[in-house]
Amino acid sequence: MSAYLSTSLPTSSAGSPARPLVVSADERLLDDVLRLLAAAGTEPELATGGAALRRAHREASLVLVGADVLEAAVVRALPRRPGVVVVAAGELSAAEWATAVELGAERVAVLPADEGWLLARAAAAVRTPVERGWLAAVGGSCGGAGASTLAAALALTAGRGGPGVLLIDADPWGGGLDLVLGAERDDGLRWPQLAELRGRVAGDALMAALPDVAGVCVLAASRGSPLPVPEEALTAVVSAARAGGWPVVVDLPRPGPAGPGPVAEAVLGEADLAALVVPARLRAVSAARTLTGADGGGSPWAAARLVVRPVPGGLSGAEVAEVVGRPVVAELPNDRSAVARGERGDPPAVAARSPLGVVARRLLAELPSRSRR
């Protein structure tokens, strides 16, 4: 069984994860499992029947069931729950595999081959839960709106004094978001190396493998092989970072002829904040109205906050809000230093009084209070 289930770990009354449960009567298997759990920093509960087994099965952060007890009536009578792993010293028979499936096991770990996986799984199960990181999506109503620069500024602002932020480039034809941060020559993975990711990913390993600029880990597109970002890989990366407590900012690709596209829809469907950058020109504002679904249609951008970029002779912020039918959170005035900084390879300026810094802080204030903590 190679697919992993997403689990919500039970916790004790004190708020720390409950201990793992081991169910087995095989002494050699128990020795191996206890050794691995000790290496993971935990001491499990041992139970083979009765009320103690039912309670521990309900409360445990992880349940390890030995292959020797798969056919036991007390084990087969246990209710299904997440976080069950069958541990065996050899390959299971067809009947044992069927029982493992009935128990809802997320995986059969065969020792010693799967010791590394089981150690990592046990360590994750006993780790103190962290608050899930927030997700912000940034896009433009048209090409050249400045969404990538704003996404980078939002990540840089959020990353100051925090545990770090993941900035994701979801536009393969945007030239590479690492350029905006001046990290185009920095070592680290880009999208081509991560395009095959699926399912559960270790967030700490992911963040450590990416270029890091001022507390922002950036996953950029490749200028040499610009291929569409797979929706499954993007979902895996976003989920991994958020599960580890890291905030995530995604720079979405510009809408195509058929609308936002599946990648944008997947991100916007989970986002705590969606920011749409709208130049104050009539066509760009009209595009924003269509994109947000002001005329009906249930657009994924329907809840977007607008950031208006004033243009000489263009519409006012109030007029943009009226046409689009969404509130304008901020106006982003022209920053004469932005172009020069970009050409030098310097990240956007996000000081408290800089234009981008002011807008980024206003957007962060729009996050739900539970997400900003």
C-alpha positions, 0 to 999 in steps of 0.5 A: 500500500503506497498511498498515505492518508492525511491524518489529524493526530489525537492529542492528550489533555495537555496538548501534546501528542498521545503516545503510539500504540503497539499491538503484537505478541511477537517478541522479536518484532516487538524488540525491533519496533521498540528500538525504532520508537526509542530512536524517534523519541517516544515510548509506546503503549502496549496492549493486546485486548480489553478496554485498555486496547480500545482506549489506546487505539482511540487516543494513540497518535499512531497505531502499529499492528504486528502481522502476528495479530492481524487475524485476532478477533479483538484486532479485527473488531477495532473501528477504522481510524487514520494512522494505522500501520501494519508491521511485519518481519516478512511479506504478507499473505493475500489473506493478511493483506486483505485484513490490513486493508479492512483495518484501514492501514495506511501502509504495511512496513516490512522490517528491516527494509522499511525501518527508515520509513517507519522511523520517520513516520513515528517521529512525525506522529509524536512531534508537537502539532504546529499551527497550519500555515496560511495560504495567500494567492496573488494574481493580475487582471492582465499581463504586466500588472505587477503581481509577481513583484507584489507576491515577492513583497508579501512573502518578504514582509511576512518572513521578517522575524518569523519561521520562514515563508514559501514563495511559489512561482506557478507561472512557468512563462513568467521568467522565473520568480527567483529573478525578482528576489535576485536568487537566480544563481542560488543553489536549490531546486526549481520546478522541473526537479519537483514536477513529479511530486505526489501525495505526502511530502516532508515540509522541512526537507522541501524548504531546506532544498530551495533557494532562501532569500531573507527568510523566503524559500522560493520555488521558481519556474525554469527559464530553460524548460518552462513547462506547466506546473502540475496541479498534483505537485503544486498541491503536494508542495503547498500542503507540505509547507502549510502542515509544517507551519510555514505560510505560503504565497503563490504567484498565479499565472495570468488567466487564459482564454478559458479562465483561471485554469485548474492550478489557479482554481486549486490554490484559490479554493484553499487560500486564506487571502486572494489579492488581485492586482488591477491597473486602473485602465478600463480594459484591465478593470473590465477584465478584473470584473469578468475574472471575479465573476461580478456578472455571476458564474461562481469564479474562484476569484470571487472573494479577491481583494483588489490592489489598484495600480494607478495610471495617469488619466486612469480610473480612481480606486473608488471607480475600480471598486464600483466597476469590479464590485470588490473592495480595494484594499490598497493602491500601489503608487509608482515606486521609482526605485523598483525598476533599478532594484530589479535590474541590480538583482535586489529584492523588492524594498519592503520597509514600513514606509515603502510603497510595496511594504505598505501594501503588503502589510495591508494585505497581511492585515486582511488575513483571518485573525487565526491565520495571522497568529 
